[in-house]
């Protein structure tokens, strides 16, 4: 797990910190992200390019509402499956709002 401190301030003037969790498939990133978000009072922003699409929940092992344990999740099923491939710039725009 890596942690990155954002250099700016959130809109309310408070210091903004971000924890980034990366790793191979099946290593427990989802559980760790939920545990960390609960401990830190944070939220989870998905960066999986397939889980971004609506549907495919079983295929992508998308975390269920129950397993999220009340932690807000962003960019899970945020794009219609028939929308086609999402360009990187569009993903950046979608991810910028919850990460701010």
Phi and psi restraints in degrees (range 20) as a CNS / XPLOR table:
assign (resid 1 and name C) (resid 2 and name N)
       (resid 2 and name CA) (resid 2 and name C) 1.0 -115.2 20.0 2
assign (resid 2 and name N) (resid 2 and name CA)
       (resid 2 and name C) (resid 3 and name N) 1.0 151.0 20.0 2
assign (resid 2 and name C) (resid 3 and name N)
       (resid 3 and name CA) (resid 3 and name C) 1.0 -122.0 20.0 2
assign (resid 3 and name N) (resid 3 and name CA)
       (resid 3 and name C) (resid 4 and name N) 1.0 138.2 20.0 2
assign (resid 3 and name C) (resid 4 and name N)
       (resid 4 and name CA) (resid 4 and name C) 1.0 -126.6 20.0 2
assign (resid 4 and name N) (resid 4 and name CA)
       (resid 4 and name C) (resid 5 and name N) 1.0 131.0 20.0 2
assign (resid 4 and name C) (resid 5 and name N)
       (resid 5 and name CA) (resid 5 and name C) 1.0 -94.4 20.0 2
assign (resid 5 and name N) (resid 5 and name CA)
       (resid 5 and name C) (resid 6 and name N) 1.0 123.9 20.0 2
assign (resid 5 and name C) (resid 6 and name N)
       (resid 6 and name CA) (resid 6 and name C) 1.0 -71.3 20.0 2
assign (resid 6 and name N) (resid 6 and name CA)
       (resid 6 and name C) (resid 7 and name N) 1.0 141.1 20.0 2
assign (resid 6 and name C) (resid 7 and name N)
       (resid 7 and name CA) (resid 7 and name C) 1.0 -81.5 20.0 2
assign (resid 7 and name N) (resid 7 and name CA)
       (resid 7 and name C) (resid 8 and name N) 1.0 -15.3 20.0 2
assign (resid 7 and name C) (resid 8 and name N)
       (resid 8 and name CA) (resid 8 and name C) 1.0 -100.7 20.0 2
assign (resid 8 and name N) (resid 8 and name CA)
       (resid 8 and name C) (resid 9 and name N) 1.0 -168.4 20.0 2
assign (resid 8 and name C) (resid 9 and name N)
       (resid 9 and name CA) (resid 9 and name C) 1.0 -118.0 20.0 2
assign (resid 9 and name N) (resid 9 and name CA)
       (resid 9 and name C) (resid 10 and name N) 1.0 147.2 20.0 2
assign (resid 9 and name C) (resid 10 and name N)
       (resid 10 and name CA) (resid 10 and name C) 1.0 -68.6 20.0 2
assign (resid 10 and name N) (resid 10 and name CA)
       (resid 10 and name C) (resid 11 and name N) 1.0 169.8 20.0 2
assign (resid 10 and name C) (resid 11 and name N)
       (resid 11 and name CA) (resid 11 and name C) 1.0 -59.0 20.0 2
assign (resid 11 and name N) (resid 11 and name CA)
       (resid 11 and name C) (resid 12 and name N) 1.0 -27.9 20.0 2
assign (resid 11 and name C) (resid 12 and name N)
       (resid 12 and name CA) (resid 12 and name C) 1.0 -83.0 20.0 2
assign (resid 12 and name N) (resid 12 and name CA)
       (resid 12 and name C) (resid 13 and name N) 1.0 -0.3 20.0 2
assign (resid 12 and name C) (resid 13 and name N)
       (resid 13 and name CA) (resid 13 and name C) 1.0 91.1 20.0 2
assign (resid 13 and name N) (resid 13 and name CA)
       (resid 13 and name C) (resid 14 and name N) 1.0 -6.2 20.0 2
assign (resid 13 and name C) (resid 14 and name N)
       (resid 14 and name CA) (resid 14 and name C) 1.0 -79.3 20.0 2
assign (resid 14 and name N) (resid 14 and name CA)
       (resid 14 and name C) (resid 15 and name N) 1.0 154.4 20.0 2
assign (resid 14 and name C) (resid 15 and name N)
       (resid 15 and name CA) (resid 15 and name C) 1.0 -66.7 20.0 2
assign (resid 15 and name N) (resid 15 and name CA)
       (resid 15 and name C) (resid 16 and name N) 1.0 133.6 20.0 2
assign (resid 15 and name C) (resid 16 and name N)
       (resid 16 and name CA) (resid 16 and name C) 1.0 -107.1 20.0 2
assign (resid 16 and name N) (resid 16 and name CA)
       (resid 16 and name C) (resid 17 and name N) 1.0 130.2 20.0 2
assign (resid 16 and name C) (resid 17 and name N)
       (resid 17 and name CA) (resid 17 and name C) 1.0 -124.7 20.0 2
assign (resid 17 and name N) (resid 17 and name CA)
       (resid 17 and name C) (resid 18 and name N) 1.0 148.3 20.0 2
assign (resid 17 and name C) (resid 18 and name N)
       (resid 18 and name CA) (resid 18 and name C) 1.0 -133.0 20.0 2
assign (resid 18 and name N) (resid 18 and name CA)
       (resid 18 and name C) (resid 19 and name N) 1.0 134.3 20.0 2
assign (resid 18 and name C) (resid 19 and name N)
       (resid 19 and name CA) (resid 19 and name C) 1.0 -105.7 20.0 2
assign (resid 19 and name N) (resid 19 and name CA)
       (resid 19 and name C) (resid 20 and name N) 1.0 129.2 20.0 2
assign (resid 19 and name C) (resid 20 and name N)
       (resid 20 and name CA) (resid 20 and name C) 1.0 -112.7 20.0 2
assign (resid 20 and name N) (resid 20 and name CA)
       (resid 20 and name C) (resid 21 and name N) 1.0 125.6 20.0 2
assign (resid 20 and name C) (resid 21 and name N)
       (resid 21 and name CA) (resid 21 and name C) 1.0 -115.5 20.0 2
assign (resid 21 and name N) (resid 21 and name CA)
       (resid 21 and name C) (resid 22 and name N) 1.0 120.8 20.0 2
assign (resid 21 and name C) (resid 22 and name N)
       (resid 22 and name CA) (resid 22 and name C) 1.0 -130.5 20.0 2
assign (resid 22 and name N) (resid 22 and name CA)
       (resid 22 and name C) (resid 23 and name N) 1.0 157.6 20.0 2
assign (resid 22 and name C) (resid 23 and name N)
       (resid 23 and name CA) (resid 23 and name C) 1.0 166.5 20.0 2
assign (resid 23 and name N) (resid 23 and name CA)
       (resid 23 and name C) (resid 24 and name N) 1.0 175.3 20.0 2
assign (resid 23 and name C) (resid 24 and name N)
       (resid 24 and name CA) (resid 24 and name C) 1.0 -71.3 20.0 2
assign (resid 24 and name N) (resid 24 and name CA)
       (resid 24 and name C) (resid 25 and name N) 1.0 162.1 20.0 2
assign (resid 24 and name C) (resid 25 and name N)
       (resid 25 and name CA) (resid 25 and name C) 1.0 -59.0 20.0 2
assign (resid 25 and name N) (resid 25 and name CA)
       (resid 25 and name C) (resid 26 and name N) 1.0 137.1 20.0 2
assign (resid 25 and name C) (resid 26 and name N)
       (resid 26 and name CA) (resid 26 and name C) 1.0 78.3 20.0 2
assign (resid 26 and name N) (resid 26 and name CA)
       (resid 26 and name C) (resid 27 and name N) 1.0 20.0 20.0 2
assign (resid 26 and name C) (resid 27 and name N)
       (resid 27 and name CA) (resid 27 and name C) 1.0 -102.4 20.0 2
assign (resid 27 and name N) (resid 27 and name CA)
       (resid 27 and name C) (resid 28 and name N) 1.0 1.4 20.0 2
assign (resid 27 and name C) (resid 28 and name N)
       (resid 28 and name CA) (resid 28 and name C) 1.0 96.3 20.0 2
assign (resid 28 and name N) (resid 28 and name CA)
       (resid 28 and name C) (resid 29 and name N) 1.0 20.2 20.0 2
assign (resid 28 and name C) (resid 29 and name N)
       (resid 29 and name CA) (resid 29 and name C) 1.0 -61.6 20.0 2
assign (resid 29 and name N) (resid 29 and name CA)
       (resid 29 and name C) (resid 30 and name N) 1.0 -40.1 20.0 2
assign (resid 29 and name C) (resid 30 and name N)
       (resid 30 and name CA) (resid 30 and name C) 1.0 -63.2 20.0 2
assign (resid 30 and name N) (resid 30 and name CA)
       (resid 30 and name C) (resid 31 and name N) 1.0 -50.4 20.0 2
assign (resid 30 and name C) (resid 31 and name N)
       (resid 31 and name CA) (resid 31 and name C) 1.0 -61.3 20.0 2
assign (resid 31 and name N) (resid 31 and name CA)
       (resid 31 and name C) (resid 32 and name N) 1.0 -44.2 20.0 2
assign (resid 31 and name C) (resid 32 and name N)
       (resid 32 and name CA) (resid 32 and name C) 1.0 -61.8 20.0 2
assign (resid 32 and name N) (resid 32 and name CA)
       (resid 32 and name C) (resid 33 and name N) 1.0 -41.0 20.0 2
assign (resid 32 and name C) (resid 33 and name N)
       (resid 33 and name CA) (resid 33 and name C) 1.0 -64.8 20.0 2
assign (resid 33 and name N) (resid 33 and name CA)
       (resid 33 and name C) (resid 34 and name N) 1.0 -39.5 20.0 2
assign (resid 33 and name C) (resid 34 and name N)
       (resid 34 and name CA) (resid 34 and name C) 1.0 -69.2 20.0 2
assign (resid 34 and name N) (resid 34 and name CA)
       (resid 34 and name C) (resid 35 and name N) 1.0 -44.0 20.0 2
assign (resid 34 and name C) (resid 35 and name N)
       (resid 35 and name CA) (resid 35 and name C) 1.0 -60.1 20.0 2
assign (resid 35 and name N) (resid 35 and name CA)
       (resid 35 and name C) (resid 36 and name N) 1.0 -44.6 20.0 2
assign (resid 35 and name C) (resid 36 and name N)
       (resid 36 and name CA) (resid 36 and name C) 1.0 -65.2 20.0 2
assign (resid 36 and name N) (resid 36 and name CA)
       (resid 36 and name C) (resid 37 and name N) 1.0 -43.3 20.0 2
assign (resid 36 and name C) (resid 37 and name N)
       (resid 37 and name CA) (resid 37 and name C) 1.0 -62.7 20.0 2
assign (resid 37 and name N) (resid 37 and name CA)
       (resid 37 and name C) (resid 38 and name N) 1.0 -40.2 20.0 2
assign (resid 37 and name C) (resid 38 and name N)
       (resid 38 and name CA) (resid 38 and name C) 1.0 -66.4 20.0 2
assign (resid 38 and name N) (resid 38 and name CA)
       (resid 38 and name C) (resid 39 and name N) 1.0 -41.7 20.0 2
assign (resid 38 and name C) (resid 39 and name N)
       (resid 39 and name CA) (resid 39 and name C) 1.0 -68.9 20.0 2
assign (resid 39 and name N) (resid 39 and name CA)
       (resid 39 and name C) (resid 40 and name N) 1.0 -33.7 20.0 2
assign (resid 39 and name C) (resid 40 and name N)
       (resid 40 and name CA) (resid 40 and name C) 1.0 -101.7 20.0 2
assign (resid 40 and name N) (resid 40 and name CA)
       (resid 40 and name C) (resid 41 and name N) 1.0 -2.3 20.0 2
assign (resid 40 and name C) (resid 41 and name N)
       (resid 41 and name CA) (resid 41 and name C) 1.0 70.7 20.0 2
assign (resid 41 and name N) (resid 41 and name CA)
       (resid 41 and name C) (resid 42 and name N) 1.0 34.6 20.0 2
assign (resid 41 and name C) (resid 42 and name N)
       (resid 42 and name CA) (resid 42 and name C) 1.0 -107.5 20.0 2
assign (resid 42 and name N) (resid 42 and name CA)
       (resid 42 and name C) (resid 43 and name N) 1.0 -165.0 20.0 2
assign (resid 42 and name C) (resid 43 and name N)
       (resid 43 and name CA) (resid 43 and name C) 1.0 -134.7 20.0 2
assign (resid 43 and name N) (resid 43 and name CA)
       (resid 43 and name C) (resid 44 and name N) 1.0 166.0 20.0 2
assign (resid 43 and name C) (resid 44 and name N)
       (resid 44 and name CA) (resid 44 and name C) 1.0 -111.6 20.0 2
assign (resid 44 and name N) (resid 44 and name CA)
       (resid 44 and name C) (resid 45 and name N) 1.0 129.4 20.0 2
assign (resid 44 and name C) (resid 45 and name N)
       (resid 45 and name CA) (resid 45 and name C) 1.0 -113.0 20.0 2
assign (resid 45 and name N) (resid 45 and name CA)
       (resid 45 and name C) (resid 46 and name N) 1.0 115.3 20.0 2
assign (resid 45 and name C) (resid 46 and name N)
       (resid 46 and name CA) (resid 46 and name C) 1.0 -69.9 20.0 2
assign (resid 46 and name N) (resid 46 and name CA)
       (resid 46 and name C) (resid 47 and name N) 1.0 139.8 20.0 2
assign (resid 46 and name C) (resid 47 and name N)
       (resid 47 and name CA) (resid 47 and name C) 1.0 -123.9 20.0 2
assign (resid 47 and name N) (resid 47 and name CA)
       (resid 47 and name C) (resid 48 and name N) 1.0 10.8 20.0 2
assign (resid 47 and name C) (resid 48 and name N)
       (resid 48 and name CA) (resid 48 and name C) 1.0 -79.7 20.0 2
assign (resid 48 and name N) (resid 48 and name CA)
       (resid 48 and name C) (resid 49 and name N) 1.0 120.9 20.0 2
assign (resid 48 and name C) (resid 49 and name N)
       (resid 49 and name CA) (resid 49 and name C) 1.0 -67.8 20.0 2
assign (resid 49 and name N) (resid 49 and name CA)
       (resid 49 and name C) (resid 50 and name N) 1.0 -20.3 20.0 2
assign (resid 49 and name C) (resid 50 and name N)
       (resid 50 and name CA) (resid 50 and name C) 1.0 -91.1 20.0 2
assign (resid 50 and name N) (resid 50 and name CA)
       (resid 50 and name C) (resid 51 and name N) 1.0 -39.6 20.0 2
assign (resid 50 and name C) (resid 51 and name N)
       (resid 51 and name CA) (resid 51 and name C) 1.0 -66.6 20.0 2
assign (resid 51 and name N) (resid 51 and name CA)
       (resid 51 and name C) (resid 52 and name N) 1.0 -14.6 20.0 2
assign (resid 51 and name C) (resid 52 and name N)
       (resid 52 and name CA) (resid 52 and name C) 1.0 -61.6 20.0 2
assign (resid 52 and name N) (resid 52 and name CA)
       (resid 52 and name C) (resid 53 and name N) 1.0 -29.9 20.0 2
assign (resid 52 and name C) (resid 53 and name N)
       (resid 53 and name CA) (resid 53 and name C) 1.0 -85.4 20.0 2
assign (resid 53 and name N) (resid 53 and name CA)
       (resid 53 and name C) (resid 54 and name N) 1.0 144.4 20.0 2
assign (resid 53 and name C) (resid 54 and name N)
       (resid 54 and name CA) (resid 54 and name C) 1.0 -67.9 20.0 2
assign (resid 54 and name N) (resid 54 and name CA)
       (resid 54 and name C) (resid 55 and name N) 1.0 141.8 20.0 2
assign (resid 54 and name C) (resid 55 and name N)
       (resid 55 and name CA) (resid 55 and name C) 1.0 86.1 20.0 2
assign (resid 55 and name N) (resid 55 and name CA)
       (resid 55 and name C) (resid 56 and name N) 1.0 -167.9 20.0 2
assign (resid 55 and name C) (resid 56 and name N)
       (resid 56 and name CA) (resid 56 and name C) 1.0 57.9 20.0 2
assign (resid 56 and name N) (resid 56 and name CA)
       (resid 56 and name C) (resid 57 and name N) 1.0 24.6 20.0 2
assign (resid 56 and name C) (resid 57 and name N)
       (resid 57 and name CA) (resid 57 and name C) 1.0 -59.4 20.0 2
assign (resid 57 and name N) (resid 57 and name CA)
       (resid 57 and name C) (resid 58 and name N) 1.0 -44.8 20.0 2
assign (resid 57 and name C) (resid 58 and name N)
       (resid 58 and name CA) (resid 58 and name C) 1.0 -71.8 20.0 2
assign (resid 58 and name N) (resid 58 and name CA)
       (resid 58 and name C) (resid 59 and name N) 1.0 -44.2 20.0 2
assign (resid 58 and name C) (resid 59 and name N)
       (resid 59 and name CA) (resid 59 and name C) 1.0 -58.7 20.0 2
assign (resid 59 and name N) (resid 59 and name CA)
       (resid 59 and name C) (resid 60 and name N) 1.0 -39.7 20.0 2
assign (resid 59 and name C) (resid 60 and name N)
       (resid 60 and name CA) (resid 60 and name C) 1.0 -96.9 20.0 2
assign (resid 60 and name N) (resid 60 and name CA)
       (resid 60 and name C) (resid 61 and name N) 1.0 1.0 20.0 2
assign (resid 60 and name C) (resid 61 and name N)
       (resid 61 and name CA) (resid 61 and name C) 1.0 56.7 20.0 2
assign (resid 61 and name N) (resid 61 and name CA)
       (resid 61 and name C) (resid 62 and name N) 1.0 42.5 20.0 2
assign (resid 61 and name C) (resid 62 and name N)
       (resid 62 and name CA) (resid 62 and name C) 1.0 -65.1 20.0 2
assign (resid 62 and name N) (resid 62 and name CA)
       (resid 62 and name C) (resid 63 and name N) 1.0 134.3 20.0 2
assign (resid 62 and name C) (resid 63 and name N)
       (resid 63 and name CA) (resid 63 and name C) 1.0 -64.5 20.0 2
assign (resid 63 and name N) (resid 63 and name CA)
       (resid 63 and name C) (resid 64 and name N) 1.0 132.8 20.0 2
assign (resid 63 and name C) (resid 64 and name N)
       (resid 64 and name CA) (resid 64 and name C) 1.0 -76.3 20.0 2
assign (resid 64 and name N) (resid 64 and name CA)
       (resid 64 and name C) (resid 65 and name N) 1.0 164.0 20.0 2
assign (resid 64 and name C) (resid 65 and name N)
       (resid 65 and name CA) (resid 65 and name C) 1.0 -58.7 20.0 2
assign (resid 65 and name N) (resid 65 and name CA)
       (resid 65 and name C) (resid 66 and name N) 1.0 -42.7 20.0 2
assign (resid 65 and name C) (resid 66 and name N)
       (resid 66 and name CA) (resid 66 and name C) 1.0 -62.1 20.0 2
assign (resid 66 and name N) (resid 66 and name CA)
       (resid 66 and name C) (resid 67 and name N) 1.0 -42.3 20.0 2
assign (resid 66 and name C) (resid 67 and name N)
       (resid 67 and name CA) (resid 67 and name C) 1.0 -71.7 20.0 2
assign (resid 67 and name N) (resid 67 and name CA)
       (resid 67 and name C) (resid 68 and name N) 1.0 -15.5 20.0 2
assign (resid 67 and name C) (resid 68 and name N)
       (resid 68 and name CA) (resid 68 and name C) 1.0 -73.0 20.0 2
assign (resid 68 and name N) (resid 68 and name CA)
       (resid 68 and name C) (resid 69 and name N) 1.0 -16.3 20.0 2
assign (resid 68 and name C) (resid 69 and name N)
       (resid 69 and name CA) (resid 69 and name C) 1.0 51.3 20.0 2
assign (resid 69 and name N) (resid 69 and name CA)
       (resid 69 and name C) (resid 70 and name N) 1.0 41.4 20.0 2
assign (resid 69 and name C) (resid 70 and name N)
       (resid 70 and name CA) (resid 70 and name C) 1.0 81.7 20.0 2
assign (resid 70 and name N) (resid 70 and name CA)
       (resid 70 and name C) (resid 71 and name N) 1.0 -0.4 20.0 2
assign (resid 70 and name C) (resid 71 and name N)
       (resid 71 and name CA) (resid 71 and name C) 1.0 -83.3 20.0 2
assign (resid 71 and name N) (resid 71 and name CA)
       (resid 71 and name C) (resid 72 and name N) 1.0 124.4 20.0 2
assign (resid 71 and name C) (resid 72 and name N)
       (resid 72 and name CA) (resid 72 and name C) 1.0 -61.3 20.0 2
assign (resid 72 and name N) (resid 72 and name CA)
       (resid 72 and name C) (resid 73 and name N) 1.0 134.0 20.0 2
assign (resid 72 and name C) (resid 73 and name N)
       (resid 73 and name CA) (resid 73 and name C) 1.0 -118.4 20.0 2
assign (resid 73 and name N) (resid 73 and name CA)
       (resid 73 and name C) (resid 74 and name N) 1.0 140.9 20.0 2
assign (resid 73 and name C) (resid 74 and name N)
       (resid 74 and name CA) (resid 74 and name C) 1.0 -121.3 20.0 2
assign (resid 74 and name N) (resid 74 and name CA)
       (resid 74 and name C) (resid 75 and name N) 1.0 148.7 20.0 2
assign (resid 74 and name C) (resid 75 and name N)
       (resid 75 and name CA) (resid 75 and name C) 1.0 66.3 20.0 2
assign (resid 75 and name N) (resid 75 and name CA)
       (resid 75 and name C) (resid 76 and name N) 1.0 28.9 20.0 2
assign (resid 75 and name C) (resid 76 and name N)
       (resid 76 and name CA) (resid 76 and name C) 1.0 -102.7 20.0 2
assign (resid 76 and name N) (resid 76 and name CA)
       (resid 76 and name C) (resid 77 and name N) 1.0 113.9 20.0 2
assign (resid 76 and name C) (resid 77 and name N)
       (resid 77 and name CA) (resid 77 and name C) 1.0 68.0 20.0 2
assign (resid 77 and name N) (resid 77 and name CA)
       (resid 77 and name C) (resid 78 and name N) 1.0 29.4 20.0 2
assign (resid 77 and name C) (resid 78 and name N)
       (resid 78 and name CA) (resid 78 and name C) 1.0 -81.8 20.0 2
assign (resid 78 and name N) (resid 78 and name CA)
       (resid 78 and name C) (resid 79 and name N) 1.0 -14.3 20.0 2
assign (resid 78 and name C) (resid 79 and name N)
       (resid 79 and name CA) (resid 79 and name C) 1.0 -123.6 20.0 2
assign (resid 79 and name N) (resid 79 and name CA)
       (resid 79 and name C) (resid 80 and name N) 1.0 134.6 20.0 2
assign (resid 79 and name C) (resid 80 and name N)
       (resid 80 and name CA) (resid 80 and name C) 1.0 -59.4 20.0 2
assign (resid 80 and name N) (resid 80 and name CA)
       (resid 80 and name C) (resid 81 and name N) 1.0 138.8 20.0 2
assign (resid 80 and name C) (resid 81 and name N)
       (resid 81 and name CA) (resid 81 and name C) 1.0 -61.0 20.0 2
assign (resid 81 and name N) (resid 81 and name CA)
       (resid 81 and name C) (resid 82 and name N) 1.0 -30.2 20.0 2
assign (resid 81 and name C) (resid 82 and name N)
       (resid 82 and name CA) (resid 82 and name C) 1.0 -88.6 20.0 2
assign (resid 82 and name N) (resid 82 and name CA)
       (resid 82 and name C) (resid 83 and name N) 1.0 8.8 20.0 2
assign (resid 82 and name C) (resid 83 and name N)
       (resid 83 and name CA) (resid 83 and name C) 1.0 -76.6 20.0 2
assign (resid 83 and name N) (resid 83 and name CA)
       (resid 83 and name C) (resid 84 and name N) 1.0 -12.4 20.0 2
assign (resid 83 and name C) (resid 84 and name N)
       (resid 84 and name CA) (resid 84 and name C) 1.0 85.0 20.0 2
assign (resid 84 and name N) (resid 84 and name CA)
       (resid 84 and name C) (resid 85 and name N) 1.0 -177.6 20.0 2
assign (resid 84 and name C) (resid 85 and name N)
       (resid 85 and name CA) (resid 85 and name C) 1.0 -68.2 20.0 2
assign (resid 85 and name N) (resid 85 and name CA)
       (resid 85 and name C) (resid 86 and name N) 1.0 136.0 20.0 2
assign (resid 85 and name C) (resid 86 and name N)
       (resid 86 and name CA) (resid 86 and name C) 1.0 -90.9 20.0 2
assign (resid 86 and name N) (resid 86 and name CA)
       (resid 86 and name C) (resid 87 and name N) 1.0 121.4 20.0 2
assign (resid 86 and name C) (resid 87 and name N)
       (resid 87 and name CA) (resid 87 and name C) 1.0 -63.8 20.0 2
assign (resid 87 and name N) (resid 87 and name CA)
       (resid 87 and name C) (resid 88 and name N) 1.0 152.5 20.0 2
assign (resid 87 and name C) (resid 88 and name N)
       (resid 88 and name CA) (resid 88 and name C) 1.0 -56.2 20.0 2
assign (resid 88 and name N) (resid 88 and name CA)
       (resid 88 and name C) (resid 89 and name N) 1.0 -38.9 20.0 2
assign (resid 88 and name C) (resid 89 and name N)
       (resid 89 and name CA) (resid 89 and name C) 1.0 -64.1 20.0 2
assign (resid 89 and name N) (resid 89 and name CA)
       (resid 89 and name C) (resid 90 and name N) 1.0 -36.0 20.0 2
assign (resid 89 and name C) (resid 90 and name N)
       (resid 90 and name CA) (resid 90 and name C) 1.0 -69.6 20.0 2
assign (resid 90 and name N) (resid 90 and name CA)
       (resid 90 and name C) (resid 91 and name N) 1.0 -40.4 20.0 2
assign (resid 90 and name C) (resid 91 and name N)
       (resid 91 and name CA) (resid 91 and name C) 1.0 -61.1 20.0 2
assign (resid 91 and name N) (resid 91 and name CA)
       (resid 91 and name C) (resid 92 and name N) 1.0 -43.4 20.0 2
assign (resid 91 and name C) (resid 92 and name N)
       (resid 92 and name CA) (resid 92 and name C) 1.0 -58.0 20.0 2
assign (resid 92 and name N) (resid 92 and name CA)
       (resid 92 and name C) (resid 93 and name N) 1.0 -42.0 20.0 2
assign (resid 92 and name C) (resid 93 and name N)
       (resid 93 and name CA) (resid 93 and name C) 1.0 -64.8 20.0 2
assign (resid 93 and name N) (resid 93 and name CA)
       (resid 93 and name C) (resid 94 and name N) 1.0 -42.8 20.0 2
assign (resid 93 and name C) (resid 94 and name N)
       (resid 94 and name CA) (resid 94 and name C) 1.0 -63.8 20.0 2
assign (resid 94 and name N) (resid 94 and name CA)
       (resid 94 and name C) (resid 95 and name N) 1.0 -40.7 20.0 2
assign (resid 94 and name C) (resid 95 and name N)
       (resid 95 and name CA) (resid 95 and name C) 1.0 -78.3 20.0 2
assign (resid 95 and name N) (resid 95 and name CA)
       (resid 95 and name C) (resid 96 and name N) 1.0 -22.0 20.0 2
assign (resid 95 and name C) (resid 96 and name N)
       (resid 96 and name CA) (resid 96 and name C) 1.0 -65.0 20.0 2
assign (resid 96 and name N) (resid 96 and name CA)
       (resid 96 and name C) (resid 97 and name N) 1.0 -39.0 20.0 2
assign (resid 96 and name C) (resid 97 and name N)
       (resid 97 and name CA) (resid 97 and name C) 1.0 -63.4 20.0 2
assign (resid 97 and name N) (resid 97 and name CA)
       (resid 97 and name C) (resid 98 and name N) 1.0 -54.0 20.0 2
assign (resid 97 and name C) (resid 98 and name N)
       (resid 98 and name CA) (resid 98 and name C) 1.0 -70.6 20.0 2
assign (resid 98 and name N) (resid 98 and name CA)
       (resid 98 and name C) (resid 99 and name N) 1.0 -21.6 20.0 2
assign (resid 98 and name C) (resid 99 and name N)
       (resid 99 and name CA) (resid 99 and name C) 1.0 -84.4 20.0 2
assign (resid 99 and name N) (resid 99 and name CA)
       (resid 99 and name C) (resid 100 and name N) 1.0 -10.5 20.0 2
